[in-house]
Amino acid sequence: MERKKITYKDSGVNIEKAEDSLRKIKSLVSATHDKRYVPNKAGYSGIVKISDRNLALSCDGVGTKTLLHLEMGTENWAGQDCVGMVLNDICASGAKPDVFLDYYATGNLDTEVFYKVIKGIADSCSISETVLLGGETAEMPGFYEKGEIDIVGFGLGSFTDKHKLLDPHKQIEAGDIVIGVSSSGFHSNGFSLVRKIIEEMQIDIKQPRKGSSVPIGVQLSEPTRLYWPLVKKVCDSVDGIKGFSHITGGGMIRNFERIIPENVNCLIKPSSFSRPTIVDWLVSRSGITDEEAYKTFNMGIGFGIIISKEKEEECLKCLSELPYPSWKIGEISNNGSGKVIIEN
């Protein structure tokens, strides 16, 4: 019997509808822009100029992965997810993260869960050399069901001589190399689809998969990797970075498409890198198409670097000193249309 093809839309998330909604409010947002606004086509962070200094700002949350953290008791990892989603976006603009604030909402405050989340946030800010300035704790009975929480973060970063505002649409050209940095798992995107797959396949996430002693739910809860140490090392050691890509919502396809010019294509070779086993295990059994998978999940690559061919060896050598693997995963081709092509 052929397995039903599951899509992100089946899980209740309609990316096309969301993008259409964003287009409809674009004029409302742009009407507020004045000379402080700095255009940033890639859009990982909003850029403003205050007192002749560019600043990068970003906002994001943990999303429905929070439900998994609550079920598996990994709320401290939820704190890291929140920091990673925000600060990795700031890094992808070329900035150095400086400040983080959190927003924690719940129906009734569970002090133990609250402590675990904030500790995860604080520890992640320390790793990212970022000040946790504070935030807001909102207790709203009747709005959230008992036990429910929502975790959102806000970050601010700055630019220096080493950490410059990147303009990948002007710098990236045919012949450039795409380097992929491994993810720790699904990170914090696509979990509405992950949960739909679990439901459809009747997976018991409290049990380990065959050949593992770790419950499936704990493997799925693995937190978003913090990429500031990587970005700091690369920017300090290698000249000529043309673009960074944080592989978040929209998966590998949409996140590389957002940084490449419209006259080239980005060719990605899945055979050139390995994926976390939990990603391979769930995707291969899920019934989703390869296109759907690469448009939804990071598929094992959490952060991308685009650099000239001449700098490839130097960059990979620098990355080899980090505790997680990186690979050359593709290249930029000419005569394109701004698309990402996954090569079999």
C-alpha positions as CSV (number, residue, x, y, z in Angstrom):
1,M,0.0,0.0,0.0
2,E,1.4,3.3,-1.0
3,R,2.0,5.8,1.8
4,K,0.0,9.0,1.7
5,K,2.1,12.0,0.6
6,I,2.2,14.4,3.5
7,T,2.8,18.1,2.9
8,Y,3.5,21.1,5.2
9,K,0.0,22.4,4.3
10,D,-1.5,19.2,5.6
11,S,0.0,20.0,9.0
12,G,-1.8,23.4,9.0
13,V,1.0,25.6,7.8
14,N,0.5,27.3,4.4
15,I,3.8,29.0,3.4
16,E,2.3,30.4,0.2
17,K,-0.5,32.0,2.1
18,A,1.9,33.4,4.7
19,E,4.1,34.9,1.9
20,D,1.0,36.4,0.3
21,S,0.0,38.0,3.6
22,L,3.5,39.5,4.0
23,R,3.2,41.0,0.5
24,K,-0.1,42.6,1.4
25,I,1.4,44.4,4.5
26,K,4.6,45.4,2.7
27,S,3.3,48.9,2.0
28,L,2.2,49.4,5.6
29,V,5.6,48.5,6.8
30,S,7.5,50.5,4.2
31,A,5.5,53.6,4.9
32,T,7.3,53.8,8.3
33,H,10.7,53.8,6.7
34,D,12.8,57.0,6.8
35,K,16.5,57.8,6.5
36,R,17.2,55.4,9.4
37,Y,16.1,52.4,7.4
38,V,18.9,50.4,5.6
39,P,17.7,48.1,2.7
40,N,18.7,44.5,3.2
41,K,17.3,42.3,0.5
42,A,18.2,39.0,2.2
43,G,16.2,40.0,5.2
44,Y,17.6,37.8,7.9
45,S,17.7,41.0,10.1
46,G,16.3,44.4,9.9
47,I,19.0,47.0,9.5
48,V,18.7,50.6,10.8
49,K,21.3,53.4,11.0
50,I,21.3,55.2,14.4
51,S,23.9,58.0,14.9
52,D,25.8,56.9,11.8
53,R,26.1,53.3,13.1
54,N,24.3,50.3,11.5
55,L,22.5,48.0,13.8
56,A,20.9,44.6,13.0
57,L,17.7,43.5,14.8
58,S,15.8,40.2,14.7
59,C,12.8,38.6,16.3
60,D,11.8,34.9,16.3
61,G,10.3,32.2,18.5
62,V,10.5,28.5,19.2
63,G,7.1,27.7,17.6
64,T,5.3,24.4,17.9
65,K,8.6,22.6,18.9
66,T,7.8,24.0,22.3
67,L,5.1,21.3,22.6
68,L,7.7,18.6,22.1
69,H,10.1,20.2,24.7
70,L,7.2,20.2,27.2
71,E,6.4,16.6,26.5
72,M,10.0,15.4,26.7
73,G,11.1,17.6,29.6
74,T,13.8,19.4,27.5
75,E,12.6,23.0,28.3
76,N,16.3,24.1,28.7
77,W,16.8,23.3,25.1
78,A,13.8,25.4,24.2
79,G,15.8,28.4,25.6
80,Q,18.7,27.6,23.3
81,D,16.3,27.2,20.4
82,C,15.0,30.7,21.0
83,V,18.4,32.3,21.2
84,G,19.7,30.3,18.2
85,M,16.8,31.3,15.9
86,V,17.3,35.0,16.7
87,L,21.1,35.4,16.9
88,N,21.8,33.1,14.0
89,D,19.7,35.5,11.8
90,I,21.7,38.4,13.1
91,C,25.0,36.5,12.3
92,A,23.6,35.8,8.8
93,S,23.5,39.6,8.1
94,G,27.2,39.7,8.9
95,A,26.7,41.3,12.3
96,K,28.1,40.5,15.8
97,P,25.2,39.7,18.3
98,D,25.2,42.0,21.3
99,V,21.9,42.0,23.1
100,F,19.1,39.6,23.7
101,L,15.6,39.9,25.3
102,D,13.0,37.2,25.8
103,Y,9.3,37.1,26.0
104,Y,7.8,34.2,28.0
105,A,4.0,33.7,28.0
106,T,1.9,31.1,29.9
107,G,-1.5,30.5,31.4
108,N,-0.1,29.7,34.9
109,L,3.5,30.1,35.7
110,D,5.3,26.8,36.5
111,T,8.5,28.1,38.2
112,E,10.5,24.9,37.4
113,V,9.7,25.1,33.7
114,F,10.3,28.8,33.7
115,Y,13.7,28.4,35.4
116,K,14.8,25.7,32.9
117,V,13.8,27.9,29.9
118,I,15.6,31.0,31.2
119,K,18.7,29.0,32.1
120,G,18.8,27.7,28.6
121,I,18.5,31.2,27.3
122,A,21.2,32.6,29.6
123,D,23.7,29.7,28.9
124,S,23.2,30.3,25.1
125,C,23.7,34.0,25.4
126,S,27.0,33.3,27.2
127,I,28.2,31.0,24.4
128,S,27.1,33.7,21.9
129,E,28.9,36.5,23.9
130,T,25.6,38.3,24.1
131,V,24.1,40.3,27.0
132,L,20.8,38.9,28.2
133,L,19.2,42.3,29.0
134,G,15.9,41.0,30.4
135,G,12.5,40.6,28.9
136,E,8.9,40.1,29.7
137,T,7.0,37.3,31.6
138,A,3.3,37.3,30.9
139,E,0.9,35.1,32.8
140,M,-2.4,35.0,31.0
141,P,-4.9,32.5,32.4
142,G,-7.8,31.9,30.0
143,F,-5.6,32.8,27.0
144,Y,-3.2,29.9,27.3
145,E,-4.3,26.4,28.5
146,K,-2.7,25.1,31.7
147,G,0.8,24.0,31.0
148,E,1.1,25.8,27.7
149,I,4.0,28.3,27.1
150,D,5.2,30.5,24.3
151,I,8.8,31.6,24.0
152,V,9.9,34.5,21.8
153,G,13.2,36.3,21.5
154,F,14.5,39.7,20.3
155,G,18.1,40.4,19.4
156,L,20.3,43.3,18.5
157,G,23.7,43.2,16.7
158,S,26.3,45.6,15.4
159,F,28.9,45.8,12.7
160,T,32.6,46.1,13.0
161,D,35.7,46.1,10.7
162,K,35.6,42.3,10.7
163,H,31.8,41.9,10.8
164,K,30.5,43.9,7.9
165,L,27.0,44.2,6.6
166,L,26.9,41.7,3.8
167,D,25.2,42.5,0.4
168,P,25.1,39.0,-1.2
169,H,22.9,40.0,-4.1
170,K,25.7,42.3,-5.3
171,Q,28.7,40.1,-4.4
172,I,27.7,36.6,-5.3
173,E,28.6,35.5,-8.9
174,A,28.9,32.4,-11.0
175,G,31.8,30.1,-9.9
176,D,31.4,30.9,-6.2
177,I,31.4,28.0,-3.8
178,V,28.6,27.0,-1.4
179,I,29.8,25.6,2.0
180,G,27.4,24.0,4.3
181,V,27.7,23.8,8.1
182,S,26.0,20.8,9.7
183,S,22.9,21.2,11.8
184,S,22.3,19.4,15.0
185,G,18.9,18.1,13.7
186,F,15.7,19.7,12.7
187,H,16.6,22.9,14.7
188,S,13.3,24.8,15.2
189,N,11.5,24.8,11.9
190,G,9.0,22.5,10.3
191,F,7.8,21.0,13.6
192,S,4.1,21.3,12.6
193,L,5.0,18.9,9.8
194,V,7.2,16.8,12.1
195,R,4.3,16.4,14.5
196,K,2.0,15.6,11.6
197,I,4.3,12.8,10.5
198,I,4.5,11.4,14.0
199,E,0.7,11.4,14.2
200,E,0.2,9.8,10.7
201,M,2.9,7.1,11.4
202,Q,1.7,6.6,15.0
203,I,5.3,6.9,16.3
204,D,5.8,6.5,20.0
205,I,8.3,9.3,20.7
206,K,9.0,8.1,24.2
207,Q,10.6,5.0,22.7
208,P,14.0,4.9,21.0
209,R,14.2,3.9,17.3
210,K,16.0,0.7,16.4
211,G,19.7,0.8,17.1
212,S,19.5,3.7,19.5
213,S,19.0,4.1,23.3
214,V,17.8,7.7,23.1
215,P,14.0,8.3,22.9
216,I,12.9,9.6,19.5
217,G,11.4,12.7,21.1
218,V,14.7,13.6,22.8
219,Q,16.5,13.3,19.4
220,L,13.8,15.5,17.8
221,S,14.2,18.0,20.6
222,E,17.9,18.5,19.9
223,P,18.4,22.3,20.1
224,T,19.3,24.7,17.4
225,R,23.0,25.0,16.9
226,L,24.5,28.4,17.9
227,Y,26.6,29.6,15.0
228,W,28.1,32.8,16.5
229,P,31.4,31.0,17.4
230,L,31.6,29.8,13.8
231,V,30.8,33.2,12.2
232,K,33.3,34.9,14.5
233,K,36.1,32.5,13.6
234,V,35.4,32.7,9.9
235,C,35.1,36.5,9.8
236,D,38.3,36.9,11.8
237,S,40.3,34.5,9.7
238,V,39.0,34.6,6.1
239,D,38.5,37.6,3.9
240,G,35.9,37.7,1.1
241,I,32.8,36.1,2.6
242,K,30.1,37.0,0.1
243,G,27.0,35.7,1.9
244,F,25.7,33.8,4.9
245,S,22.5,31.8,4.9
246,H,20.7,30.7,8.1
247,I,18.7,27.6,7.1
248,T,15.4,28.2,8.9
249,G,11.8,28.6,7.7
250,G,11.5,27.7,4.0
251,G,14.2,25.0,4.3
252,M,17.4,24.8,2.3
253,I,15.7,25.9,-1.0
254,R,14.1,29.2,0.1
255,N,17.0,30.3,2.3
256,F,19.6,30.0,-0.3
257,E,17.3,31.6,-2.8
258,R,16.9,34.7,-0.6
259,I,20.6,35.5,-0.9
260,I,21.5,34.8,-4.5
261,P,21.2,37.2,-7.4
262,E,18.4,36.6,-10.0
263,N,20.9,35.9,-12.8
264,V,22.5,32.8,-11.2
265,N,21.4,29.4,-9.7
266,C,22.6,27.7,-6.6
267,L,23.3,24.0,-7.3
268,I,23.2,21.8,-4.2
269,K,24.5,18.2,-4.1
270,P,23.0,16.2,-1.3
271,S,25.6,13.4,-1.8
272,S,28.3,15.8,-0.7
273,F,27.2,16.0,3.0
274,S,25.7,13.9,5.7
275,R,22.6,14.4,7.7
276,P,21.8,13.8,11.4
277,T,20.4,10.2,11.6
278,I,17.1,11.4,13.1
279,V,16.5,13.6,10.1
280,D,17.2,10.8,7.6
281,W,15.2,8.4,9.6
282,L,12.0,10.5,9.9
283,V,12.1,12.0,6.3
284,S,12.8,8.7,4.6
285,R,9.8,7.1,6.4
286,S,7.4,10.1,6.1
287,G,6.0,9.9,2.6
288,I,6.9,13.5,1.9
289,T,8.6,14.3,-1.4
290,D,12.2,15.5,-1.7
291,E,11.0,18.9,-2.9
292,E,8.7,19.2,0.2
293,A,11.6,18.1,2.5
294,Y,14.1,20.6,1.1
295,K,11.5,23.4,1.2
296,T,10.6,22.7,4.8
297,F,13.6,21.3,6.7
298,N,17.3,22.2,6.8
299,M,18.1,18.6,5.8
300,G,21.3,18.5,7.7
301,I,22.7,22.0,6.9
302,G,22.0,24.6,9.5
303,F,24.1,27.5,8.1
304,G,25.6,28.3,4.6
305,I,28.6,30.3,3.5
306,I,29.1,31.5,-0.1
307,I,32.7,32.4,-0.9
308,S,34.9,32.7,-4.0
309,K,36.5,29.5,-5.4
310,E,39.9,30.9,-4.4
311,K,39.0,31.1,-0.7
312,E,37.4,27.6,-0.6
313,E,40.4,25.7,0.9
314,E,41.2,28.5,3.4
315,C,37.6,28.6,4.6
316,L,37.2,24.8,4.9
317,K,40.5,24.6,6.9
318,C,39.2,27.3,9.3
319,L,35.9,25.5,9.7
320,S,37.7,22.1,10.3
321,E,38.9,23.4,13.7
322,L,35.3,23.6,14.9
323,P,33.6,20.7,16.8
324,Y,31.1,20.1,14.0
325,P,31.6,19.2,10.3
326,S,31.3,21.4,7.2
327,W,31.5,20.6,3.6
328,K,31.5,22.0,0.1
329,I,27.9,21.3,-0.8
330,G,27.5,23.1,-4.1
331,E,28.3,26.0,-6.4
332,I,26.8,29.0,-8.1
333,S,26.1,28.6,-11.8
334,N,25.6,31.2,-14.5
335,N,22.6,31.8,-16.8
336,G,20.2,31.1,-13.9
337,S,17.0,32.6,-12.6
338,G,17.7,32.9,-8.8
339,K,16.7,29.3,-8.1
340,V,18.1,26.6,-5.9
341,I,18.4,23.2,-7.7
342,I,18.8,20.1,-5.7
343,E,20.9,17.7,-7.9
344,N,20.4,14.0,-7.6
